[in-house]
Amino acid sequence: QVQLVESGGGLVQAGGSLRLSCAASTRTFSAYTMGWFRQAPGKEREFVVGISRNVGITYYEDSVKGRFTISRDNAKNTVYLQMNSLKSEDTAVYYCAADSTFGPLARTQGEYDYWGQGTQVTVSS
């Protein structure tokens, strides 16, 4: 069982920045693909970005390309999401997730095995 704990959410003005962190309770963190999802009020949870195990290949949804950056520190068992140029439409609860299986970088909820509790990001316009 892997526990994921997100932090770093908050209230920020449009155009501002936030950095989310997700700490994992596992000694084999580097073996997991990590993803960030978000869920806005009244909408389904959606994939935002993922980073593969070991070498750290990344995939971004079009809506966040050029503004968000995912990174991981395997020594600290932590994945980060740097969010710049935030927009009101980025307002959502952000979840990190871990995928233990081998294969292409996972981009759907069902492919992820473990989830954090979520952290609220609110962007005021």
Phi, psi and chi 1 to 4 in degrees:
 res  aa     phi    psi   chi1   chi2   chi3   chi4
   1 GLN       -  132.4 -169.8   76.8    7.8      -
   2 VAL  -113.7  128.9  176.6      -      -      -
   3 GLN  -101.8  134.8  -68.5 -173.0  -29.8      -
   4 LEU  -119.4  131.5  -57.2  173.5      -      -
   5 VAL  -127.0  114.9  179.3      -      -      -
   6 GLU   -89.0  154.4  -58.6  101.7  -27.8      -
   7 SER  -154.6  166.6   60.2      -      -      -
   8 GLY   104.2   -4.3      -      -      -      -
   9 GLY   -71.1  172.2      -      -      -      -
  10 GLY   164.0 -165.8      -      -      -      -
  11 LEU  -104.4  131.0  173.2   64.3      -      -
  12 VAL  -143.7  151.0   63.4      -      -      -
  13 GLN   -77.8  154.2  -70.2 -171.9  -28.2      -
  14 ALA   -55.5  137.0      -      -      -      -
  15 GLY    91.8  -10.1      -      -      -      -
  16 GLY   -85.1 -172.8      -      -      -      -
  17 SER  -133.3  153.1  -61.4      -      -      -
  18 LEU  -145.0  152.5  -79.4  175.2      -      -
  19 ARG  -123.1  120.3 -171.9  174.4   84.8  151.3
  20 LEU   -93.4  146.6  -54.0 -177.1      -      -
  21 SER  -124.9  151.9  -60.2      -      -      -
  22 CYS  -140.0  112.1  173.3      -      -      -
  23 ALA   -97.3  132.9      -      -      -      -
  24 ALA  -110.1  141.1      -      -      -      -
  25 SER   -97.7   70.0   64.8      -      -      -
  26 THR  -151.9  146.2  174.2      -      -      -
  27 ARG   -84.5   -9.1  -64.3 -179.9 -178.9  178.5
  28 THR  -113.6   39.5   58.0      -      -      -
  29 PHE   -55.8  -38.7  177.3   71.7      -      -
  30 SER   -64.0  -16.2   63.8      -      -      -
  31 ALA   -86.4   -2.2      -      -      -      -
  32 TYR  -105.5  135.3  -70.9   84.9      -      -
  33 THR   -74.2  136.4  -72.1      -      -      -
  34 MET  -116.4  141.6  -59.7  -60.5  -64.0      -
  35 GLY  -135.1  156.4      -      -      -      -
  36 TRP  -116.7  131.5  -74.0   97.0      -      -
  37 PHE  -120.6  166.1  -71.9   73.9      -      -
  38 ARG  -145.5  154.0   66.4 -174.8  178.6 -174.0
  39 GLN  -136.9  114.5 -173.6  167.6   18.5      -
  40 ALA   -88.0  158.6      -      -      -      -
  41 PRO   -55.9  129.6  -26.3   35.4      -      -
  42 GLY    76.7    5.0      -      -      -      -
  43 LYS  -121.7  163.5  -64.6 -173.4  177.1 -179.2
  44 GLU   -78.6  157.4  -65.8 -170.8   -6.3      -
  45 ARG   -67.4  136.3 -168.3  173.4  -59.8 -174.1
  46 GLU  -128.6  149.8   63.9  175.8    1.3      -
  47 PHE   -72.2  139.0  175.0   80.1      -      -
  48 VAL  -111.6  -52.9  176.4      -      -      -
  49 VAL  -162.4  151.8   58.6      -      -      -
  50 GLY  -138.4  157.4      -      -      -      -
  51 ILE  -135.8  130.3 -174.0  166.0      -      -
  52 SER   -74.8  164.4   69.4      -      -      -
  53 ARG   -63.0  157.8   57.6 -177.8   53.6   80.2
  54 ASN    57.3  -83.0  -63.9  -34.1      -      -
  55 VAL   -79.2  -15.2  -61.9      -      -      -
  56 GLY    75.4   40.6      -      -      -      -
  57 ILE   -68.2  140.7  -64.1  170.2      -      -
  58 THR  -119.1  156.4   58.8      -      -      -
  59 TYR  -142.3  128.3 -178.6   89.3      -      -
  60 TYR  -116.8  141.0  -65.1   85.0      -      -
  61 GLU   -69.0  151.5  -79.4  -60.9  -77.7      -
  62 ASP   -58.1  -35.9  -72.4  -15.3      -      -
  63 SER   -65.8  -17.4   61.3      -      -      -
  64 VAL  -117.6   -2.3  -55.6      -      -      -
  65 LYS   -59.1  135.2  -78.9 -179.0 -178.9  176.8
  66 GLY    83.4  -10.7      -      -      -      -
  67 ARG  -116.1  -36.4  -59.8 -171.5  -61.0  120.8
  68 PHE  -106.4  147.5  -70.2   12.0      -      -
  69 THR  -135.8  126.0  -57.1      -      -      -
  70 ILE   -99.6  143.9 -170.4  172.2      -      -
  71 SER  -150.0  164.6   60.5      -      -      -
  72 ARG  -139.5  147.3   65.6 -171.1  -59.6  160.4
  73 ASP  -122.1   99.0 -174.5  -22.2      -      -
  74 ASN   -67.3  -25.9  -68.7  -28.4      -      -
  75 ALA   -70.1  -26.9      -      -      -      -
  76 LYS  -104.4    3.5  -65.2 -177.1  177.7  179.9
  77 ASN    53.6   42.7  -65.5  -13.8      -      -
  78 THR  -135.7  141.0  -58.6      -      -      -
  79 VAL  -117.0  144.1   62.5      -      -      -
  80 TYR  -120.7  154.0  -55.7   96.8      -      -
  81 LEU  -133.1  105.6 -177.6   62.4      -      -
  82 GLN   -87.8  122.5  177.8   66.6   44.2      -
  83 MET  -117.6  115.5  -55.5 -174.3  -65.9      -
  84 ASN  -114.8  164.4  -60.8  -32.2      -      -
  85 SER    48.9   49.3  -57.4      -      -      -
  86 LEU   -66.2  146.0  -77.1  161.1      -      -
  87 LYS  -120.3  162.3  -54.9  175.1 -179.0  179.5
  88 SER   -60.9  -31.3   57.0      -      -      -
  89 GLU   -73.4   -5.2   50.8  -97.6   44.1      -
  90 ASP   -83.5   -7.5  -65.2  -41.7      -      -
  91 THR   -61.3  124.3  -65.4      -      -      -
  92 ALA  -178.3  169.9      -      -      -      -
  93 VAL   -88.3  127.9  177.2      -      -      -
  94 TYR  -103.1  131.7  -76.5   71.4      -      -
  95 TYR  -120.2  139.2  -60.5   87.2      -      -
  96 CYS  -101.1  154.5   75.3      -      -      -
  97 ALA  -146.1  154.4      -      -      -      -
  98 ALA  -125.5  135.8      -      -      -      -
  99 ASP  -117.4  122.3  170.1   26.5      -      -
 100 SER   -93.9   -5.4   63.2      -      -      -
 101 THR   -90.8  158.5   59.7      -      -      -
 102 PHE   -90.6  147.8  -70.3   92.6      -      -
 103 GLY   143.0 -170.5      -      -      -      -
 104 PRO   -59.5  155.0  -22.3   33.4      -      -
 105 LEU   -56.9  124.0 -165.0  153.4      -      -
 106 ALA   -72.2  139.0      -      -      -      -
 107 ARG  -131.6    8.6  -72.1 -175.1  -87.5  163.5
 108 THR  -123.4  152.8   63.5      -      -      -
 109 GLN   -56.2  -42.3  -66.5 -173.9   62.2      -
 110 GLY   -64.3  -16.9      -      -      -      -
 111 GLU   -84.6  -11.4  -64.0  177.7  -86.6      -
 112 TYR   -98.4  137.2  -75.1   83.8      -      -
 113 ASP   -92.4  -32.2  -53.8  -63.1      -      -
 114 TYR  -129.8  145.7  -55.1  102.1      -      -
 115 TRP  -134.7  146.9  -68.3   82.8      -      -
 116 GLY   -83.9  178.9      -      -      -      -
 117 GLN   -84.4  -13.8   81.6  -72.7   -8.7      -
 118 GLY    96.4  150.3      -      -      -      -
 119 THR  -136.7  136.3 -173.5      -      -      -
 120 GLN   -81.4  132.1  176.7   69.8   48.5      -
 121 VAL  -120.5  122.4  170.7      -      -      -
 122 THR  -122.7  123.8  -57.1      -      -      -
 123 VAL  -112.3  118.4 -176.2      -      -      -
 124 SER   -93.4  140.7   63.0      -      -      -
 125 SER   -97.5      -   56.1      -      -      -
